[in-house]
Amino acid sequence: MRTTCWLFAALWLAGMSSAHAQRRFRIGPTYSSLGLDDGSGASHTFSAVGGSAALITGDDGETGLTIARYHDLSTDKGIRRMSLFALDSYYYPVGTRGVVAPFALTTLGLARVTEGDSLCVLFITCSATPPPSSQLALAFGIGVRVNVGRAAAATVAGRFLEVPGSQIQAVEAVANASIAFGGVRQGEFLEGTVGPAASVLIPISGKLRARAPFVGARFRRETKRAGTLGLQIDFAPLKITAACPPTGCEEDAILFAPGYERSVRPAWGRLYGEAGFLLAGVYSQGSDRGIAQGAHGGLGADFYGGALMWNVNGRLLWLQRNSGENVFAVQVGLSLSPRIRGTATAH
């Protein structure tokens, strides 16, 4: 189910792009820094270099290819190296034009991973340079693009990165500077918005609880069809209430919750129902480290106030932990963003 959820995530973001290409292309180097926890819970920082190329495929979408080399990712003086070949999907709710454009990012890729533990290296009880293996790489996060005139662009993003089948589950910061080519076509732009969000988690069942309120960002974009596409990405500080691992009861996760909204629009704002799938990337050491998956659904309301739009929402979350336990909770949240205009007839 985990791989299926990731495929849906990639298709969900890729499907937001218009079929009319804008022919705007960029290419340039990338640099990233990521943190990995060792078996005791201590964090180690590593860096990687590479290159990225991306093509704007519509008013709200961009598709790219990134190649990166992680020369050393070992947390125990062993061997851990990775070469990553990744397909990136960028979702821009307010479009790619303008000086600053926020985006949500998903990545599917092929990772060539070389791993050998410290005993192999120190005591030569096995091959000191094991052969690399091919693994699926998965990532999601948020970032911002800065357009420097017509000739250049730069992006900075934070994302959760996992390579299932390896010890790589991390939060990564990625920066890219690119030279831009091609003309910008205006296209058929539908309104979108993004803003900060905060929420609390009310447990129903299961052994996971929130240590503090969640904070993150809420994306929203109108579509040409009936309905609205939403996405919320949260930093989630969690704790396990029973059977804690040796590293402790606390863990940190990134929640990725895209959804489809149907609404009615009174004069003061919008009432809507939403449903979608849920991914939780747990990057701290512990029994849930990796990706858990599930679904969410609920109700919300937008309240217009001049140029701003307040949102309140409540939704039921279902999350399946790595142990197989099903966790149910209610997430109640509040967000603020610039108001979407010109959509009074949409539903």
N, C-alpha and C positions, 0 to 999 in steps of 0.2 A: 504493500500500500504506500510505503514511503516514496518509492520511485514514481509511482503513479501520481502522487500529490505534487512532486516536483515537476513532472511533465505538464500537469495542469497549470502550475504556477507560471512556467515559461510560456505556455500557449496563451494564458490569460493576459500577460503583459504584451506579448507579441501581437495578439489579436486587437489591441487598442490602436495599432498603427493604421493610418490610412493607406489604401491601396495606391494612392497617387504619390509617387516618389518626388521628393524635393531635390534630389541629386546633390545634396550637400555632404561632402566627404571630409573626414579629418584623419590624420595619422600622426603618431608621435610616441615618445618613450613613456614608460610608466615606472613608478617607484612605489613600493608598499612596505608597511611595517605591521607585523602581527604579533600577538601574544599567545603563547602556549603554556598551559599548566602542566607541571610534572606530577608524579604520583603522590607527592605530599601536599599538593595544592599551591606550591610556589609558582609564580609567573615568570616566564622568560620571553624576551623580545627578540625578534628576528626581522630581517629585511629581504626584499626581493627586487629584481630589476627585470624589465622586459619592454615590450612594445604593444601598442594597441592601434587598431584601425576601426572606424565606425562610419556608417552611412545612415543619414536621416531618411526614414522610410515613410514619414507622414508628419502631420502637424504635431503629433504627440508622441512619436516613437522614433527610436534609433536602434539599429542592430550593429553589433561590433564583434570583432575577433581580437582576443588578447593572448599573447604568448609571454609567459613569465618563468623565471628560473629562481627557485628557492635553494640556495647552495647549502645551507645548514639550518635544519630545524630540530636538532637533537636537544633534548632536555636532560639527558643522562650520560653525556660523553660518548654516546654511541653514534650510529650513522643514521641520519634521516635527511634525505634530499628529495626535491620534487621539481619536475618540469610540468607546467600547466598550459594546456591548449584549450581555451575557453571561448564559448559563444555567449555574448552578453546581450541582454535585452534591456533597454532604457525606456522608462515610461515617464513622460513629461506632462503633468496635468495642466500646466499653463503654457505649454508649447515650448519650442526650442529657440524662439526668437527673443530679442531683448538682451540686455547685458547679463542678467542673472536668471537662471532657469533651474529650479529644483527638480529632482527626478528620483524614481524608485528603480532599483536595479536587481535583476535576477541573472544567474549564471549557471549554465550547464557546460561541463567540459570533461576532457580526458586528462588525467593526472598520471604521470609516470613517476612512481614513488620507489625510492630505494631506502629500505629500513633494516637496521641491524642493531641489536641491543648492546649495552656496554660490555657485557660478559664476552660477547664475540670478539670485541676489539681488544680488550685487556688480556684475555687468557687464550685467545685464538682457538676456542672450542668449536667454532664454525667458521664459515667464510667471512673474512673481515670486510669484503665488499660484495654483499649479496646482489643478485641480479635485480633490476627494477621490475616492478609489476605495474600493470595498467589498472587504474581505478576510476570510478565516476566521481567527478568533483561537482559540488553544489554550493551555491552562495546566494544570499539576498541581503539587501540593505538600502540605504538612502544616500543621496549626495546632492551636489550642486554643480552646475556648469556655468562658467563665466566666459562670455564671448568677447574677445578683444578685437574690436573692429570686424572686418570681413575676412581677415587673413589668419586668425588664430583663435583657439579655444582652449580652456583648461577645465579639468574636472577634479573634484575631491569627493571621495565617497567612503563611508564606513559600512562594513558588511560582515555578516556571519559566514564563515567558510568551513565546509566539512568535506573530507575525503573518506567516505565509508570504507571500512576494511583497513584503515590505518589509524594512527593516533593523532591525526590532524583534525582538530575542532577548535576554531579560533575566531576571535574578532580581529578584523584586518582594516587598516586605513590605506586607501589606494589613491594616488595622485597621478594625473596625466596631463601633459602639455602637448598640444597638437597644432599642426599647421592645417588650415581649412581650405578646401577647394570647392569650386562649383557655385552656381547661383542658388538663391533661396526663392522657392516658389511659395506664394502666399497660401494656396490650398484652401480647403474648407474647414475653417477652424471652429470647433465647438468649445464652449467655455469650460474652464477647469479652475481649481483652486487647491491650495494646500496651506496648512497651518498647524501650530502646536496642539497637542492633546494630552490630557491627564485623565487617569481613571483609577478606580479601586476594584479589587477582586473580592467577591463574596463567595466563600466556598459552599458547595452543596454536598459533595461526596469525594472521596479519594484522599490521599496523603500529602497533597501539595497545598501550600498556603502562600499568600503574598507577605513578604517582609515589610513592604512599603508600597505606596501608590506607584502605578506605572506611569511613565512619561514617554512621549513619542511624537509622531506626526500623522496627520490624517489627510489623505489625498482624495479628491473627488473630481469626476469629469462627466459632463453630459455626453450622451451618445445620439447618433442620428436615429436610432430606433427608440422605442419606448423604454425608459429606464435610465439609470445612472450607474456608473462604475465607481466603486469606492475601494479604498485601501487604507488600512491602518497598520503602522509599524511601531511597536512598543518595546522599550527596555523593561524587562520584568524581573525584579528581585524576588526569588522564591525561597521556600524552605520546605524540607521534608519533615513530617510530623512523626514518623515511625520508621524503624529499621534504617537508621542513618548509616551511610558508608563511613569508613575510617577518616576520610577527608572532611567530614562534618555534615551538618544538616542543611547548610545554605548553598544555593546555586543561583546562577544568573543566566537569563535567557533573552533572546530576541524573538518577539512574536510577529509573525507576518500573516496578516488577515485580509486578503482581498474579498470583495463581495459584490453582489449585484443587488441594486436597490430599485424598488417600485414605489411611487409616491403619489400623493395628492397635494395640491398647492393652494392653500387659502392665501388671503392677501398678506398676512403677516409672515409667511414663510413656507415651510414644507414639512409634511408628515410622511414617513416612509417605513417600509419593512425591508430588511436586508438578510441575505443568506450567502454563505460561502464556505470555503475550506480554511483550515488553520494549520500553520507550521510553527513550531517552537524550536529554535536553535539554542541548545544549552552548551555553552562553551567552557564553563567552569568544571573542574574535576569532580566526578561523582557518578552515581549510578544512572543518571539521566543524560550523561554527556552524549552529545550528538543531536539528532533531529527526532522530535516527537511530532505526531500529526493528529489531526482531528477536523472539527467543523465548528461553525458558529452561525448564529441567527438571532435576530431581534428587531427592535423598533427604535426609531430616533426621530428627532425634530430639529429643523433649522429655523432660527429666529433672525429676521433681518433687522439690522439697526444701522441705517445709513450705508456707509461703504463696507461695513463689517457684517459678518454672519456668525452667530453663536450656534453651536450644536450641542445637544444633549442626547445621549443614547444609552440603551441597556440591551445586552445580548447574552444569550446562553452560550457558554463555551463547553465543548467536549474535546478532551485531549487524551490520547493514548500514550502512556509512558513506555519506555523501553522494556520495562518489566512486564508489560501487557496490562497493567492496571488502567482502568478508565477513570479519568478525573472529570468531574462536572463542577462548573462554577458560573456565577453571573458577574459580568463586567459592566460597571456603570461608569460612564465617562462624560467629559466635557471638552470641547475644542473651540478654537476661534480661528477664523480665516477671512480673507477678503471675500466679499459677496460675489456670487455668480449672477450675472445680469443677462437679460434677454432670453429667459427660459420659462416664461410664465405659461406657455402652452404645452411644455413638455411634461411627461409623467413618468 
